[in-house]
């Protein structure tokens, strides 16, 4: 059906929540929306879907997904892997994502970038580009990354990182290990640059922001902390009001009290939820191999044999519920963090991330418990949920 209207929705829009809202999808885009209680607001034509007063929010945009559906992007950087990962997360509301490559060799990065281009060309749902997280990062803040893969950001690497022909490229790097000219070269070529896995001091981080860094990868994790006489990377992130901070709201990576402090210290539209998800999402398997060791999933978090955090068993739908519970913010703010903020960070907010006429019909029907009861990607209802809807 080319046209469908969703009715009886609590519609979360950039201008507030419409408590008796409707939204019409046509040709994969949002054709109209409004409040059904208003005069002349009765939608006509096409099929009707009554969602019973549940929330309808913009589809979630996740800038950091390492795996899902039992697959890790590093293990097989292919179109099939991207499609499997995307489908696992789409079932939980993620309508746009960056498959994320953990520190690896340049030939693997090259293969991953070419796979992303092919996936976009083939119309794989949701894929927006690639996130290259390392290997240009600091050994002192390596986390679960393999230090044998680490390298300097040289001309060959810059040429590769600026070579993506379709979609967005996000690169996480340690600013202290490259020059501001290198950051400026990446940013000038359209690459989105974030600081992460970095031991930089505040002055170095401030210079990197001035050179073109616009984000912080999983704030607080794997970066120099804020001390009262050494603000570090965290201090630079909290002080800067223009950059975007990725936050993992799983209750393990960042304490809820710290999340509340962040949301008071920074504009909420510059804070974005990320899943940092691993293969366990959408899979029955509770362990997986990474860098020659076995990662176990325990209580929603992935850990290595020595207890090092190794990503998450987290969906964006759960992250939205968690951020509301942990900080007390409402659905409008949580939706901003899960949709519009990351879309703006990726410079895709003219396409997705909000309920506006003309935007892609990327939408999530959230049940009363915060579960994704229906997910539309460019107007297509998720196949696994279409029968129930």
C-alpha positions in Angstrom: 0.0 0.0 0.0 1.6 3.3 -1.1 -0.3 5.4 1.4 -1.1 4.8 5.0 -2.2 7.0 7.9 -1.3 6.2 11.5 -3.9 7.5 13.9 -4.6 7.9 17.6 -0.9 8.5 18.2 1.0 10.5 20.8 3.2 12.1 18.1 6.6 13.4 19.2 7.4 16.4 16.9 10.1 19.1 17.1 7.4 21.4 18.4 6.0 19.2 21.1 3.8 16.2 21.6 0.5 16.0 19.8 -1.7 13.9 22.1 -4.2 12.9 19.5 -2.1 12.9 16.4 -2.1 11.4 13.0 0.7 10.9 10.4 0.4 10.0 6.8 3.1 8.1 4.9 3.3 8.3 1.2 6.0 7.2 -1.2 8.3 6.5 1.7 8.1 10.0 3.2 6.0 11.9 5.7 3.3 13.4 3.7 1.3 15.1 6.5 0.8 15.0 10.3 -1.3 16.9 12.8 -3.8 16.8 15.6 -7.0 14.9 14.9 -8.9 17.0 17.3 -8.5 20.1 15.1 -11.2 21.2 12.7 -10.7 19.6 9.3 -7.9 17.4 10.5 -9.5 14.1 9.5 -7.0 12.1 7.4 -8.4 10.7 4.2 -7.3 8.1 1.7 -5.2 5.0 2.0 -5.2 2.6 4.9 -5.6 3.5 8.6 -3.5 2.1 11.5 -4.8 2.9 15.0 -2.0 2.6 17.5 -4.2 3.1 20.5 -2.7 6.2 22.1 0.9 4.9 22.0 3.9 7.1 21.1 5.0 7.6 17.6 8.6 8.9 17.5 11.3 9.5 14.9 13.3 6.4 14.0 16.5 6.0 16.1 19.9 6.9 14.6 22.8 5.0 16.0 26.3 6.2 15.2 28.1 3.2 16.8 27.0 -0.3 16.1 29.8 -2.9 16.1 27.6 -5.9 15.6 24.3 -7.6 15.9 22.4 -10.8 14.8 25.5 -12.8 15.8 27.8 -10.9 13.5 30.7 -8.6 14.2 31.5 -6.1 11.4 35.3 -6.7 11.8 35.0 -10.4 11.3 33.4 -10.2 7.8 33.1 -6.6 6.5 30.5 -7.4 3.8 27.1 -6.3 2.5 25.6 -9.4 4.1 27.1 -8.6 7.5 25.8 -5.0 7.3 22.3 -6.2 6.4 22.3 -8.8 9.2 23.4 -6.2 11.8 20.9 -3.6 10.5 18.0 -6.0 10.6 18.8 -7.0 14.2 18.7 -3.4 15.4 15.8 -2.3 13.2 13.6 -4.7 15.1 14.3 -2.4 18.2 13.7 1.0 16.5 17.1 1.8 14.8 16.2 3.0 11.4 19.6 4.5 10.5 23.1 3.4 11.6 26.8 3.4 11.1 28.3 -0.1 11.1 31.4 0.4 13.2 34.8 -1.1 12.7 37.0 -1.6 15.7 40.7 -0.9 15.3 42.0 -3.0 12.4 44.5 -3.0 9.5 44.1 -0.5 6.6 43.1 -3.3 4.2 40.2 -4.3 6.5 39.1 -0.7 6.7 39.3 -0.5 2.9 37.1 -3.6 2.6 34.6 -2.3 5.1 34.3 1.1 3.3 33.7 -0.7 0.0 31.1 -2.9 1.6 29.3 0.1 2.9 29.3 1.7 -0.5 27.9 -1.5 -2.0 25.3 -1.8 0.8 24.0 1.7 0.1 24.0 1.1 -3.7 22.0 -2.1 -3.1 19.5 -0.4 -0.8 20.3 -2.2 2.4 17.9 -0.6 4.9 19.3 1.8 7.4 23.0 2.0 6.5 24.1 5.6 6.5 27.9 5.2 6.2 30.7 3.9 8.3 32.3 4.6 11.7 36.0 3.8 11.8 36.8 3.6 15.5 40.6 3.4 15.6 43.3 2.3 14.9 44.5 5.9 15.4 44.1 5.8 19.1 46.1 5.8 22.4 47.5 2.7 23.9 46.9 4.1 27.4 43.2 4.2 26.6 42.9 1.1 24.5 39.9 -0.5 26.2 39.2 -3.8 24.4 41.0 -2.7 21.2 44.0 -4.7 20.0 47.1 -2.5 20.4 48.9 -4.5 17.7 46.6 -2.8 15.2 47.4 0.8 16.3 49.1 3.1 13.9 49.8 6.8 13.2 47.5 8.8 11.0 49.6 9.2 7.9 48.9 10.4 4.4 48.0 6.9 3.2 45.4 6.6 6.0 44.0 10.0 5.3 43.6 9.1 1.6 41.7 6.0 2.6 39.5 7.6 5.2 38.4 10.3 2.7 37.6 7.8 -0.1 34.0 6.8 0.8 31.8 7.6 -2.2 28.4 7.0 -0.6 27.3 7.8 2.9 29.0 9.5 5.9 32.4 8.6 7.3 32.9 9.0 11.0 36.4 8.6 12.4 37.3 8.2 16.1 40.9 9.1 16.8 43.2 10.3 19.6 44.1 13.9 18.9 47.4 13.7 20.7 48.6 11.2 18.1 48.0 13.4 15.1 48.5 17.0 14.1 45.7 19.6 13.9 46.5 19.8 10.2 45.6 16.1 9.9 42.3 16.7 11.6 41.6 19.7 9.4 42.4 17.7 6.3 39.8 15.0 7.3 37.2 17.5 8.3 37.8 19.6 5.1 37.2 16.5 3.0 33.8 15.9 4.7 34.8 13.3 7.3 33.2 13.7 10.7 35.9 13.5 13.3 35.4 12.4 16.9 37.8 12.1 19.8 37.9 8.8 21.6 40.3 6.3 23.2 42.5 9.3 23.9 44.7 10.4 26.8 44.9 14.0 25.5 45.2 16.9 27.9 42.7 19.8 27.8 44.8 22.1 25.7 45.4 19.4 23.1 41.7 18.6 23.0 40.7 22.2 22.7 43.1 22.6 19.7 41.5 19.5 18.1 38.0 21.0 18.5 39.2 24.2 16.9 40.7 22.1 14.0 37.6 20.2 13.2 36.7 17.6 15.8 32.9 17.7 16.3 32.2 14.8 18.6 33.3 12.6 21.5 32.9 8.8 21.3 31.3 7.2 24.3 31.9 10.1 26.6 33.9 9.2 29.8 34.9 5.8 28.6 38.5 5.4 27.3 39.5 9.0 27.7 41.4 11.2 30.2 39.0 12.2 33.0 38.2 15.6 34.4 40.2 16.6 37.4 40.0 19.9 39.1 43.5 21.0 37.9 43.6 18.8 34.8 40.3 19.0 32.9 41.4 16.4 30.3 39.2 15.3 27.4 36.1 15.0 29.6 36.5 18.5 30.8 36.9 19.8 27.3 33.7 17.9 26.3 31.6 19.3 29.1 33.0 22.8 28.6 32.4 22.9 24.8 28.8 23.6 23.9 28.9 23.0 20.2 30.2 19.4 19.8 28.2 16.2 20.2 28.8 13.7 22.9 27.9 10.0 22.6 26.4 8.5 25.7 26.0 4.8 26.5 22.9 4.6 28.8 23.2 1.0 30.0 23.9 1.7 33.7 27.4 0.2 33.4 29.5 2.5 31.2 28.3 5.7 32.9 26.7 6.1 36.3 23.2 7.6 36.2 24.4 10.4 38.5 27.0 11.3 35.9 24.4 11.2 33.1 22.3 13.7 35.0 25.3 16.0 35.4 26.0 15.8 31.7 22.4 16.7 30.8 22.6 19.8 33.1 26.0 20.8 31.8 25.5 20.6 28.0 22.7 21.4 25.6 20.5 18.2 25.3 20.5 18.5 21.6 24.2 18.0 21.6 23.9 14.7 23.6 23.2 11.6 21.6 22.5 8.0 22.6 24.7 5.3 21.1 24.4 1.5 21.7 28.0 0.5 21.1 26.3 -2.8 20.4 28.1 -6.1 19.9 27.0 -9.4 18.1 24.8 -10.5 21.0 22.0 -8.0 20.1 19.4 -10.1 18.2 21.2 -13.3 18.9 20.7 -16.2 21.4 24.5 -16.5 21.8 25.8 -15.0 25.0 29.5 -15.0 24.0 31.6 -14.2 21.0 35.3 -14.1 20.0 37.1 -10.8 19.7 40.9 -10.3 19.2 41.5 -13.9 20.1 39.7 -13.9 23.4 36.1 -14.8 24.4 33.8 -11.9 25.3 31.0 -12.8 27.7 27.6 -11.0 27.9 26.6 -10.4 31.5 23.7 -8.3 32.6 23.6 -6.3 29.4 27.3 -5.6 29.2 30.0 -7.4 27.3 33.3 -8.1 29.2 36.6 -9.7 28.4 38.3 -12.3 30.5 40.0 -9.6 32.6 36.8 -7.7 33.1 37.5 -5.0 30.5 34.3 -3.6 29.1 33.9 -4.7 25.4 30.8 -2.9 24.2 27.1 -3.6 25.0 24.2 -5.9 24.6 22.0 -2.8 24.2 19.4 -1.6 21.8 18.4 2.0 21.2 14.9 1.3 22.4 16.3 0.2 25.8 18.7 3.1 25.8 15.7 5.5 25.4 13.9 3.8 28.3 17.1 3.8 30.4 17.9 7.5 29.9 14.4 8.5 30.9 14.5 6.3 34.0 18.0 7.3 35.0 17.8 11.0 34.5 14.1 11.9 34.8 13.9 13.4 31.3 10.7 13.0 29.3 10.0 11.3 25.9 10.7 14.5 23.9 14.2 14.9 25.3 15.0 11.2 25.0 13.7 11.2 21.5 15.9 14.1 20.6 19.0 12.2 22.0 18.1 9.1 20.0 17.1 10.6 16.7 17.6 14.3 15.9 20.8 14.9 17.7 22.7 12.0 16.0 21.1 12.9 12.7 22.5 16.5 13.1 25.9 15.1 14.1 26.0 13.1 10.9 24.6 16.1 8.9 21.6 14.1 7.9 18.9 16.0 9.7 17.4 17.2 6.4 16.7 13.6 5.6 15.8 11.8 8.8 15.7 12.2 12.6 12.5 14.2 13.1 8.8 14.2 12.2 8.6 16.8 9.5 6.7 16.8 6.2 9.1 15.7 3.5 11.4 13.8 5.8 11.9 10.0 5.3 9.2 8.1 7.0 11.6 6.6 9.6 9.4 6.0 12.6 9.0 3.9 15.7 5.7 2.9 17.4 6.6 2.7 21.1 4.4 0.7 23.4 3.6 1.7 26.9 6.6 -0.3 28.2 8.9 1.4 25.7 9.1 -1.6 23.4 9.2 -1.1 19.6 5.8 -2.4 18.4 6.3 -1.2 14.9 9.2 0.3 12.9 9.1 2.0 9.6 12.2 2.6 7.4 11.5 4.9 4.5 7.8 4.0 4.9 8.3 0.3 5.0 7.0 -1.5 8.1 9.5 -3.9 9.5 8.6 -7.3 8.1 8.8 -9.0 11.5 6.3 -6.6 12.9 3.9 -6.1 10.0 1.7 -9.0 10.9 1.2 -7.8 14.5 0.6 -4.2 13.3 
